[in-house]
Amino acid sequence: MDDRLSGSGISRRQFQSLLALCVPAALTGCGTLLYPERRGQGRGGRVDWTVAGMDAIGLVLFFIPGVIAFGVDYYNGTLFYPESEGRAAAGRLKRVPLPGSHPSKEQIAQAISAASGKQITLQDGTFVTQSLNTLDDFWSTHQQLLARVEQGDLVIRCQSPSL
């Protein structure tokens, strides 16, 4: 009994191994693999075109797995940017009162930690503070800071806590 697949140079065992590696990857959406922290978020909002593009490549190359990848990413919510990365979060902005007229970074971190329920640590050179007259000024101030980044006047560094 010939263990070779007819017309190809690979054995049945090699084909099964290749299939065992490729099928799980094809059946899992790209966003689910790249952004596991997005799983379970709402379906809707701004589409992450990087994830959509990778799913589309899967759709073009392998139709059924591509459809499944889109479905998995849509169902998990990983096809969309997190709400906090878009203006959808504007309705959820919350004013956090700070002690005194010039609070220290420790006081700011404590106030934000208490209001958000998350541990906040501010290290010199990793944050920018800006006074706002009203909470409605947040997005315009945010855009001004981003413009400063584009001009090279300001550098934004993102850092995740070590797990």
C-alpha positions as CSV (number, residue, x, y, z in Angstrom):
1,M,0.0,0.0,0.0
2,D,1.5,3.3,-1.1
3,D,1.4,5.9,1.6
4,R,1.9,8.7,-0.9
5,L,-1.0,11.0,-1.9
6,S,-1.7,10.4,-5.6
7,G,0.0,12.9,-7.8
8,S,2.0,14.6,-5.1
9,G,5.4,14.0,-3.5
10,I,4.2,14.2,0.1
11,S,3.2,11.3,2.3
12,R,-0.2,11.0,3.9
13,R,1.3,11.5,7.3
14,Q,3.0,14.8,6.2
15,F,-0.2,16.0,4.7
16,Q,-2.1,15.2,7.9
17,S,0.5,17.0,10.0
18,L,0.3,20.0,7.7
19,L,-3.5,20.0,7.9
20,A,-3.4,19.7,11.7
21,L,-1.2,22.8,11.9
22,C,-3.0,24.9,9.3
23,V,-6.7,24.2,10.1
24,P,-6.7,25.7,13.6
25,A,-4.8,28.7,12.4
26,A,-7.2,29.2,9.5
27,L,-10.3,28.7,11.7
28,T,-9.2,31.3,14.2
29,G,-9.6,35.0,13.2
30,C,-6.4,37.1,12.8
31,G,-7.7,39.6,15.3
32,T,-8.3,36.9,17.9
33,L,-4.7,35.8,17.6
34,L,-3.2,39.3,17.4
35,Y,-5.4,41.1,20.0
36,P,-6.7,38.5,22.5
37,E,-7.4,41.4,25.0
38,R,-10.1,42.6,22.6
39,R,-12.1,39.4,23.0
40,G,-15.6,40.0,24.4
41,Q,-15.7,43.7,23.6
42,G,-18.8,45.1,21.8
43,R,-19.4,44.5,18.1
44,G,-19.4,47.8,16.4
45,G,-17.4,51.0,16.2
46,R,-14.4,51.6,14.1
47,V,-13.1,48.7,12.1
48,D,-9.5,47.8,12.5
49,W,-8.5,47.6,8.8
50,T,-5.3,45.6,9.6
51,V,-7.4,42.8,11.0
52,A,-10.0,43.1,8.2
53,G,-7.2,43.0,5.6
54,M,-5.6,39.9,7.0
55,D,-9.0,38.2,7.2
56,A,-9.6,39.3,3.5
57,I,-6.3,37.7,2.4
58,G,-7.5,34.5,4.0
59,L,-10.9,34.9,2.2
60,V,-9.1,35.3,-1.2
61,L,-6.7,32.5,-0.7
62,F,-8.9,30.0,1.2
63,F,-12.6,31.0,0.9
64,I,-14.1,28.9,3.6
65,P,-11.4,29.6,6.3
66,G,-11.5,33.3,5.3
67,V,-15.3,33.5,5.9
68,I,-14.8,31.6,9.2
69,A,-12.0,34.1,10.2
70,F,-14.2,37.1,9.5
71,G,-17.0,35.4,11.5
72,V,-14.8,34.6,14.5
73,D,-13.3,38.1,14.6
74,Y,-16.8,39.7,14.3
75,Y,-18.2,37.4,17.0
76,N,-15.3,38.0,19.4
77,G,-15.3,41.8,18.7
78,T,-11.6,41.7,17.7
79,L,-12.5,43.1,14.2
80,F,-13.0,46.5,15.9
81,Y,-10.8,48.9,17.7
82,P,-11.5,49.1,21.5
83,E,-14.0,51.7,22.4
84,S,-11.3,53.6,24.4
85,E,-9.3,54.2,21.1
86,G,-12.1,56.2,19.5
87,R,-14.5,59.0,20.2
88,A,-17.0,56.5,21.4
89,A,-15.3,56.9,24.8
90,A,-16.2,60.6,24.9
91,G,-19.4,59.9,26.6
92,R,-17.6,57.9,29.3
93,L,-15.1,60.6,30.2
94,K,-15.2,61.4,33.9
95,R,-13.9,64.4,35.8
96,V,-11.5,63.4,38.5
97,P,-10.9,66.1,41.1
98,L,-7.3,66.5,42.1
99,P,-6.0,67.9,45.5
100,G,-4.5,71.4,45.5
101,S,-3.6,73.6,42.6
102,H,-0.4,71.7,41.7
103,P,-0.8,68.1,42.6
104,S,2.2,65.8,42.6
105,K,2.4,62.8,40.2
106,E,1.7,60.5,43.2
107,Q,-1.4,62.5,44.1
108,I,-2.6,62.3,40.4
109,A,-1.9,58.6,40.3
110,Q,-3.8,58.0,43.5
111,A,-6.8,60.0,42.3
112,I,-7.0,58.3,39.0
113,S,-6.5,54.8,40.6
114,A,-9.4,55.5,43.1
115,A,-11.7,56.7,40.3
116,S,-10.9,54.0,37.8
117,G,-10.4,51.1,40.1
118,K,-7.1,50.3,38.3
119,Q,-3.5,50.6,39.6
120,I,-1.9,53.6,38.0
121,T,1.8,54.4,38.2
122,L,3.2,57.6,36.7
123,Q,6.9,57.6,35.9
124,D,8.8,60.7,34.8
125,G,9.0,61.0,31.0
126,T,6.1,58.7,30.4
127,F,3.1,61.1,30.7
128,V,2.0,64.6,29.9
129,T,-0.3,66.7,32.0
130,Q,-2.5,69.5,30.7
131,S,-5.0,71.6,32.6
132,L,-8.5,71.7,31.1
133,N,-11.1,74.4,31.7
134,T,-13.9,71.9,31.2
135,L,-14.2,68.2,30.3
136,D,-15.5,69.2,26.9
137,D,-11.9,70.6,26.1
138,F,-10.4,67.1,26.3
139,W,-10.6,66.1,22.7
140,S,-9.4,69.4,21.3
141,T,-6.5,69.3,23.8
142,H,-5.8,65.6,22.8
143,Q,-5.6,66.7,19.1
144,Q,-3.2,69.5,20.0
145,L,-0.9,67.0,21.8
146,L,-1.1,64.7,18.9
147,A,-0.1,67.6,16.6
148,R,2.9,68.2,18.8
149,V,3.8,64.5,18.5
150,E,3.7,64.8,14.7
151,Q,5.9,67.9,14.8
152,G,8.4,66.1,16.9
153,D,7.9,68.4,19.9
154,L,6.5,65.6,22.0
155,V,7.1,61.9,22.2
156,I,4.5,59.4,23.3
157,R,5.8,56.1,24.6
158,C,3.4,53.2,25.4
159,Q,4.4,50.7,28.0
160,S,2.5,47.7,29.3
161,P,3.0,46.5,32.8
162,S,5.0,43.3,33.0
163,L,2.9,40.3,33.7
